[in-house]
Amino acid sequence: MSIDPTNPQPKYVQLRDLLLDHIADEGLGVDDPVPSERELGAGYGLSRMTVRQTIDMLVSEGRLYRVPGKGTFVARPKIAMSLELASYSADMRARGFEPGARELIRQVTPASGHTAHMLDIEPETLVHHIERLRTADDEPMAVERSNIPAGLVPGLEIFDLAERSLYEVLENEFDILLDAGEQTVEAGICDSADSRLLGLPAGSPVLVMQRRSFSKGQCVELALSTYRADRYQLHSRLDPRRHGD
């Protein structure tokens, strides 16, 4: 395949597709090197600036990464963020990763006005506030902050949530099965505290998720989480249009 001068797509976009085809055709895996900018320019008759624009695009998409002085390499594929009500641990195992967690904060504290509003409880009601660093195959993926009304889960503090799924504990120890939820995801900028935990430069793009989880119509959990944008992408199935829509 070669660059088509009659194609209305810019040359750097054409090269992007050709380079992705090369990675697939050659069976290149994570951390395998891709051709240098000089090699790509010579091979496709493109300027160094055009080739660099292509590589910059693929790096920003999280498909490649650079190592100064060594070259450009295939990055780990992004994980599709679940848009279903599922535990992080179960979701990671279903994708072939070993989930992990490191507890950062565990405390029972009065709910702020915002937290109380989101949980449908009175302000100052005691809640379990739980912060954990979530990993996949020991790689930091997200910082999760969960708030659960303390009255629903007396004794939750005795359970080790570094070793067990929070949702599994709720179901098996407190007979609370989460059966509904609502979730919003938006772009954000990683602050200095989370950047150190996630191994990112401060100011890196992240996905900020807010989730409310329900059991039998009662809000059980308010979760506020920060996910690495370089390791996650959103994926959703689109239903067919109905006649007349």
LINHU-V453358 format. One line per field, one symbol per residue. ss: DSSP state (~ for helix, > for strand, _ for the rest). phi: phi as a letter, one per 40 degrees, with the letter a starting at -180 (. if undefined). burial: + if it has 16 or more other C-alpha atoms within 10 Angstrom, else -. Layout:
BEGIN
ss=???
phi=???
burial=???
END
This chain:
BEGIN
ss=__________~~~~~~~~~~~~~~~_______>___~~~~~~~~___~~~~~~~~~~~~~___>>>>___>>>>____>>>______~~~~~~~____>>>>>>>>>>>>__~~~~~~~______>>>>>>>>>>>__>>>>>>>>>>>~~~___~~~_______~~~~~~~~~_____>>>>>>>>>>__~~~~~~~______>>>>>>>>>>>__>>>>>>>>>>>___>>>___________
phi=.acccccccdcccdcdccccccccccgcbdgccbdccccccccbgbcdcccccccdcccccgcbabbdgbhbbcccccccccbbcacdcccccccgbccaabcbababacccdccccccgbcdgccbcbbbbccbbfgccbabbbbbbdcccbcgdccccccbbcdcccdccbbfbbcbaababbacabcccccccccgbcdgccbbbbbbbbbbfgbcbabbbbbbcccbbacbacbccccdgc
burial=--+-------++++++-+++--+---------++-++--++----+---++++++-+++-+++++------++++--++-++--+--++-++-----++++-+----+-++---++--+-+---++++++++++++---+++++++++++--+--+----++--++++++-----+++--+---+--++++--++--+-+----++++++++++----+++++++++++++++------------
END
